Structures are given as structure tokens and as C-alpha cells.
Amino acid sequence: MRLHRPGPITADRLSADEVPEPAAGPGRVVMQVGACAVCRTDLQIASGDLAARRLPITLGHQAVGRIVDIGPAVTGWGIGDRIGAYWLAHTCGHCRFCRSGRENLCTEAEFHGWDRDGGYAEYMAVEAAVAVPVPPAMDDIQAAPLLCGGVIGYRALRRAQVTPGDRVGLFGFGASALCAIQVARHWDCEVYVYTRSEDEQQRARALGAAWAGGYEDPCPVRLDAAVTFAPVGWVVTRALATLERGATVAVNAIHLDEIPAFDYADLWWERSIASVANVTRADAREFLELAEQIPIITSVDVFALEDAAAALAAHEAGEIRGSAVLRIDA
């Protein structure tokens, strides 16, 4: 299901194209895709909120499947191995960011579903060095949403410098926050959730939140860390106003409207605002191991591959309670 031209999310925004199966070039493997989750970033690329880098492009960066072909110079993988592909598709390996363990900031990085064809397809080529093993206890449908929302939520908690026992605020409660709250509770943190939806507030409490309320409700405690998931700038300033001295709010968004002016007193006492940019392969591996250990439970709405545009529309309309996942039968 390919995007030829960004625009309003209509039924024909993506087209069902017959294209040659990808080749397993040097350093790459080809997977037969079993499932691919739908992400807000896919929606932003399809609608034009994020400028397309290549057209036409096959969207999707949360794909799970099995290896069916292996290219030259690939080690550590075999035919039939179950792997996951996520947002990061390629890094140069030689820039100062890659050399210092910060490949998420690589100046030549490429991304699935933006620079390279992604998982809204029956087959997908992936760099073997970037692919991650998927724990056998997770089925494809349940594992797919972990590969973006889960991994980036995990990195966001790290960027917010969350430590066990902290009081952590989650602002917004979509697919990524659903994973983040389970990680935070596993770390024995008190979690405070902000969301407009009363249903989501109830779900947050059911997952162990110490408190859940609306964005305008006063937080009952000062927070040691916060993560914002809502793609609007005023939520960042709202989170900042809840922080304890020395605490950090991590902004988990690839696209955000402007952050409004705020009182410097909310930033003083060494409070910080940190952005979260992409993920590393270490993030993906660490998180999947942790997800298996907890274990993290995902909430999914399943769509057929040919209904990918409908899944994007449902995401845009706020009709997905957890993650939309495309079931793909090659």
C-alpha cells in the first residue's frame, strides 16, 4: 500500500500497487511481513504534515515477520528467523554521533516508511545490523506496536531521567503511553496520567496509575519526571509547571506546533525540557527484552493490508483505543 501524493486521508490516499519483491542486497535480509502497526508518524507523512522524502513510498515502520532471503555479508541471521523492523533503517556508522553511541542523531540516518519502503507490504527489505529479534512469546499482532510506540516511549522515559520509585507524569495516553506506564510501574514508579478522555483515565487507573485526570486538573504532587505524548506545544508548558526542582520533561513527538510563552519560574530551579529524536538499535533490543520480561500487553484494532488508508483515517479521528495493526497475509 503506497503513498503517491500526500493530502487529506481519504479512502484512496494509499494505492494497492503490485511491485517486484525487494532484493536481499549486501548486508540486508528480506522478511515476509506478518503484521505492521500504524503510527501517528505514518499519518503525518501521508497527510503532508511531515514532508515526504521519497514518492512513491510504502509506509510503515513497525513490522514483524520472518526472514525469507539473506544477502551477502550478513551474519547472525538465518532463513525463518523472526525479526522486527522499526523507525531506524540505516546509520552511517562513522559520524561523531554514531561513534559516540548516539546513532539516533546520525547526520545520514534513513528511516523506514520515510526514506525506505516500509511494512505496509507483503515483503520488506531490512538492514541486518538494524533488525531486532522478536521474543517467541509475542505473536506478530501484539509485537508490532512495540516497535515504535513502545521503543520510543522507553527512550522518552530514559530522556526524562526516570529512576525507580520516581513520581512520573504521562501527558497524553495513546499507544506509546500505554507501553510507558507498564515500564514505569515495573520500575516501581508512581504514575500520574493526564488525558481528556475519561475512558483513558479509567484505563490508566486499571494499569496502576496513582492518579489520572484532565489537563487542567491540578496534579496532587510535584513530579520527578514527565513525558508528553500529545503533539501540541501547550501540553509541554503544562507538564513543565508540574515538575519538582531539577526534573525533566521529555517531549515525545517528531512534529509539534509551537511551544507558547511560559513563565521562567516554571523552568527555574534547574528544570529541563528535552526532545526525543528517533531511537537506537540498542533501545529496540533493550525494550523488547524488557517487554518480554514484564510482559507488556498491547491493545490493538486489526485491519487488513488493503484497508491501510481506513486505519490511518481511524487514527486521525481518534477512533483507535490502542494501536491499529495491519494483518498481512502474503
C-alpha positions as CSV (number, residue, x, y, z in Angstrom):
1,M,0.0,0.0,0.0
2,R,1.9,3.0,-1.4
3,L,1.7,6.7,-0.9
4,H,2.0,8.6,-4.2
5,R,0.8,12.0,-3.1
6,P,0.3,13.4,0.4
7,G,-3.0,15.0,1.2
8,P,-6.3,14.5,3.2
9,I,-6.7,11.0,4.4
10,T,-9.3,9.6,2.0
11,A,-10.0,6.1,1.1
12,D,-7.7,6.4,-2.0
13,R,-4.8,8.1,-0.3
14,L,-2.8,4.9,-0.5
15,S,-2.9,2.7,-3.6
16,A,-2.6,-1.1,-3.8
17,D,0.4,-1.5,-6.1
18,E,2.0,-4.6,-7.5
19,V,5.8,-4.2,-7.3
20,P,8.7,-6.6,-7.5
21,E,9.7,-8.3,-4.3
22,P,12.6,-6.5,-2.7
23,A,16.1,-7.9,-3.2
24,A,18.3,-9.0,-0.3
25,G,21.3,-6.8,-1.2
26,P,24.6,-6.8,0.6
27,G,24.0,-6.5,4.4
28,R,20.3,-6.9,4.0
29,V,17.6,-9.5,4.7
30,V,14.1,-9.8,3.2
31,M,11.3,-10.5,5.6
32,Q,7.8,-11.8,4.8
33,V,5.7,-9.4,6.8
34,G,3.1,-10.8,9.2
35,A,1.9,-7.6,10.8
36,C,2.7,-3.9,10.7
37,A,1.4,-1.4,13.2
38,V,0.1,2.1,12.2
39,C,1.8,5.1,13.8
40,R,0.9,8.8,14.0
41,T,4.1,9.5,12.0
42,D,2.7,7.4,9.1
43,L,-0.4,9.7,9.3
44,Q,1.7,12.8,9.3
45,I,3.7,11.7,6.3
46,A,0.5,10.6,4.4
47,S,-1.3,13.9,5.2
48,G,1.8,16.1,4.4
49,D,2.3,17.4,8.0
50,L,5.8,15.8,7.5
51,A,7.3,16.5,4.1
52,A,7.7,13.3,2.1
53,R,11.3,12.4,1.4
54,R,10.6,10.0,-1.4
55,L,7.5,9.3,-3.5
56,P,6.0,6.9,-4.1
57,I,6.8,5.3,-0.7
58,T,5.5,2.3,1.2
59,L,4.7,3.5,4.7
60,G,5.1,1.6,7.9
61,H,7.9,1.2,10.4
62,Q,6.6,-1.3,13.0
63,A,6.8,-4.5,11.0
64,V,7.2,-8.1,12.3
65,G,7.9,-11.1,10.1
66,R,10.2,-14.0,9.1
67,I,13.3,-13.9,7.0
68,V,12.9,-15.4,3.6
69,D,16.1,-14.2,1.9
70,I,19.6,-13.2,3.1
71,G,22.0,-11.1,1.2
72,P,25.8,-11.2,1.1
73,A,27.9,-10.3,4.2
74,V,25.0,-11.0,6.6
75,T,25.9,-12.9,9.7
76,G,23.8,-13.8,12.8
77,W,20.5,-14.4,11.0
78,G,19.0,-17.5,9.3
79,I,16.1,-18.2,7.0
80,G,12.9,-18.4,9.1
81,D,14.2,-16.2,11.9
82,R,11.6,-13.9,13.3
83,I,12.6,-10.2,13.2
84,G,11.3,-6.7,13.7
85,A,11.9,-3.5,11.8
86,Y,11.3,-0.2,13.5
87,W,11.8,3.5,12.6
88,L,15.6,3.5,12.2
89,A,16.6,1.9,8.9
90,H,20.2,3.0,8.4
91,T,23.0,4.9,10.0
92,C,26.4,5.8,8.5
93,G,28.5,4.4,11.4
94,H,31.2,6.9,11.1
95,C,29.9,10.3,12.1
96,R,30.6,11.6,15.6
97,F,27.2,10.7,16.7
98,C,27.4,7.1,15.6
99,R,30.9,6.8,17.1
100,S,29.7,8.1,20.5
101,G,26.7,5.7,20.7
102,R,24.2,8.3,19.6
103,E,23.2,6.9,16.2
104,N,19.7,8.2,16.6
105,L,21.3,11.6,15.8
106,C,23.2,10.3,12.8
107,T,23.5,13.0,10.1
108,E,23.0,10.5,7.4
109,A,20.3,8.4,9.1
110,E,17.4,6.9,7.0
111,F,14.1,5.7,8.2
112,H,11.6,3.1,7.2
113,G,8.4,4.4,5.6
114,W,10.1,7.8,5.0
115,D,13.4,7.2,3.2
116,R,13.0,3.5,2.6
117,D,10.0,1.3,1.8
118,G,8.3,0.1,5.0
119,G,6.0,-2.6,6.3
120,Y,2.6,-1.8,4.6
121,A,3.5,-4.6,2.2
122,E,3.9,-8.4,1.9
123,Y,7.7,-8.3,1.8
124,M,10.2,-5.8,3.2
125,A,14.0,-5.4,3.0
126,V,15.8,-4.6,6.2
127,E,19.4,-3.9,7.0
128,A,20.5,-7.0,9.0
129,A,22.5,-4.9,11.5
130,V,19.4,-2.8,12.4
131,A,16.9,-5.7,12.6
132,V,16.0,-7.0,16.1
133,P,14.9,-10.4,17.2
134,V,11.2,-10.7,18.3
135,P,10.6,-12.7,21.5
136,P,8.9,-16.0,20.7
137,A,6.2,-15.5,23.3
138,M,4.8,-12.5,21.4
139,D,2.6,-13.0,18.3
140,D,3.0,-10.7,15.3
141,I,-0.1,-8.6,16.0
142,Q,0.9,-8.0,19.7
143,A,4.5,-7.4,18.9
144,A,4.2,-4.9,16.1
145,P,3.0,-1.9,18.2
146,L,6.0,-2.3,20.5
147,L,8.4,-1.5,17.7
148,C,7.7,2.3,17.6
149,G,5.4,3.4,20.3
150,G,6.9,1.0,22.8
151,V,10.6,1.7,21.9
152,I,10.2,5.5,21.7
153,G,8.2,5.5,24.9
154,Y,11.1,3.6,26.6
155,R,13.6,6.1,25.3
156,A,11.4,9.0,26.4
157,L,11.4,7.7,30.0
158,R,15.2,7.5,29.8
159,R,15.4,11.0,28.4
160,A,13.3,12.2,31.3
161,Q,15.8,10.5,33.6
162,V,13.3,8.4,35.3
163,T,14.6,6.2,38.1
164,P,12.9,3.5,40.1
165,G,10.4,4.9,42.6
166,D,10.0,8.3,40.9
167,R,6.7,10.2,40.5
168,V,6.3,10.2,36.7
169,G,3.7,12.2,34.7
170,L,2.4,11.0,31.3
171,F,0.7,13.7,29.3
172,G,-1.5,12.0,26.7
173,F,-2.4,8.3,26.8
174,G,-2.2,6.8,23.4
175,A,-0.3,3.7,22.2
176,S,3.1,4.8,23.3
177,A,1.9,5.9,26.8
178,L,0.2,2.5,27.2
179,C,3.6,0.9,27.0
180,A,5.4,3.6,29.0
181,I,3.1,3.2,32.0
182,Q,3.7,-0.5,32.1
183,V,7.5,0.1,32.1
184,A,7.2,2.8,34.8
185,R,5.1,0.6,37.0
186,H,7.6,-2.2,36.5
187,W,10.2,0.2,37.8
188,D,8.0,0.8,40.9
189,C,7.2,4.4,39.9
190,E,4.1,6.3,40.9
191,V,2.4,7.4,37.6
192,Y,0.2,10.4,37.1
193,V,-1.7,10.5,33.8
194,Y,-3.2,13.5,32.0
195,T,-5.7,12.9,29.3
196,R,-9.0,14.4,28.2
197,S,-10.7,11.0,27.8
198,E,-12.5,9.7,30.8
199,D,-12.2,6.2,29.3
200,E,-8.4,6.6,29.1
201,Q,-8.3,7.9,32.6
202,Q,-10.1,4.7,33.8
203,R,-7.8,2.6,31.7
204,A,-4.7,4.3,33.2
205,R,-6.0,3.6,36.8
206,A,-6.6,0.0,35.8
207,L,-2.9,-0.2,34.7
208,G,-1.8,1.1,38.1
209,A,-1.8,4.9,37.7
210,A,-1.7,6.6,41.1
211,W,-3.9,9.4,39.7
212,A,-5.5,10.2,36.3
213,G,-7.2,13.4,35.3
214,G,-7.7,16.1,32.7
215,Y,-5.0,18.6,31.5
216,E,-6.5,21.4,33.6
217,D,-6.8,19.4,36.8
218,P,-4.1,20.2,39.5
219,C,-1.5,17.5,39.9
220,P,-1.6,16.2,43.6
221,V,2.2,16.0,43.8
222,R,5.3,17.6,42.2
223,L,6.6,15.3,39.5
224,D,10.2,13.9,39.4
225,A,9.9,13.5,35.6
226,A,7.3,13.8,32.8
227,V,6.8,12.7,29.2
228,T,4.5,14.5,26.8
229,F,2.9,12.4,24.1
230,A,0.3,14.8,22.8
231,P,1.6,16.6,19.6
232,V,0.7,20.1,20.8
233,G,3.1,22.6,22.4
234,W,0.9,23.9,25.2
235,V,1.0,20.4,26.8
236,V,4.7,20.8,27.2
237,T,4.3,24.0,29.2
238,R,1.5,22.3,31.3
239,A,3.9,19.4,32.1
240,L,6.7,21.8,32.9
241,A,4.5,23.6,35.5
242,T,4.1,20.3,37.4
243,L,7.7,19.4,37.8
244,E,9.8,19.2,41.0
245,R,13.1,21.1,41.2
246,G,15.7,19.6,38.9
247,A,13.2,17.5,37.0
248,T,12.9,17.0,33.2
249,V,10.0,16.9,30.8
250,A,10.8,14.8,27.7
251,V,8.8,15.7,24.5
252,N,7.9,12.5,22.7
253,A,6.9,14.0,19.3
254,I,8.5,14.1,15.9
255,H,6.3,17.0,14.9
256,L,5.0,19.7,17.3
257,D,3.3,23.0,16.8
258,E,4.9,26.0,18.6
259,I,5.5,26.0,22.3
260,P,3.7,29.0,23.8
261,A,5.4,31.6,26.0
262,F,5.7,30.5,29.6
263,D,6.8,31.9,33.0
264,Y,10.5,31.5,33.5
265,A,9.7,30.5,37.1
266,D,8.4,27.2,35.7
267,L,11.9,26.5,34.2
268,W,14.0,27.8,37.1
269,W,15.4,25.5,39.7
270,E,17.3,23.6,37.0
271,R,14.2,22.1,35.4
272,S,14.7,21.0,31.8
273,I,12.9,20.4,28.5
274,A,14.3,17.6,26.4
275,S,13.3,16.4,23.0
276,V,13.2,12.7,22.0
277,A,14.7,12.2,18.5
278,N,14.4,8.7,16.9
279,V,15.8,5.6,18.6
280,T,18.9,3.4,18.5
281,R,19.1,-0.3,17.8
282,A,20.2,-0.7,21.5
283,D,16.9,0.9,22.5
284,A,14.9,-1.6,20.4
285,R,16.8,-4.6,21.7
286,E,16.7,-3.5,25.4
287,F,13.0,-2.6,25.2
288,L,11.9,-5.9,23.6
289,E,13.8,-7.9,26.2
290,L,12.1,-5.8,28.9
291,A,8.7,-6.1,27.3
292,E,9.0,-9.9,27.3
293,Q,10.1,-9.8,31.0
294,I,7.2,-7.6,32.3
295,P,5.3,-8.7,30.0
296,I,3.9,-5.7,28.2
297,I,0.3,-6.1,27.0
298,T,-0.8,-4.1,23.9
299,S,-4.3,-3.1,22.8
300,V,-4.9,-3.5,19.1
301,D,-7.5,-2.9,16.4
302,V,-6.8,-5.2,13.5
303,F,-7.2,-4.1,9.8
304,A,-6.4,-5.9,6.5
305,L,-3.5,-4.6,4.5
306,E,-5.8,-3.2,1.8
307,D,-7.6,-1.2,4.5
308,A,-4.4,0.7,5.5
309,A,-6.0,4.1,4.5
310,A,-9.0,3.3,6.6
311,A,-6.7,2.6,9.5
312,L,-5.0,5.9,9.0
313,A,-8.4,7.7,8.9
314,A,-9.5,5.9,12.1
315,H,-6.2,7.0,13.8
316,E,-6.8,10.6,12.7
317,A,-10.3,10.6,14.0
318,G,-9.2,9.3,17.4
319,E,-11.1,6.0,17.0
320,I,-8.2,3.7,17.8
321,R,-8.1,2.9,21.6
322,G,-4.6,1.4,21.4
323,S,-2.8,0.7,18.2
324,A,-4.1,-0.1,14.7
325,V,-2.3,-3.1,13.2
326,L,-2.4,-4.3,9.7
327,R,-2.6,-8.1,9.4
328,I,-0.7,-9.2,6.3
329,D,-1.1,-12.5,4.6
330,A,1.4,-12.9,1.8
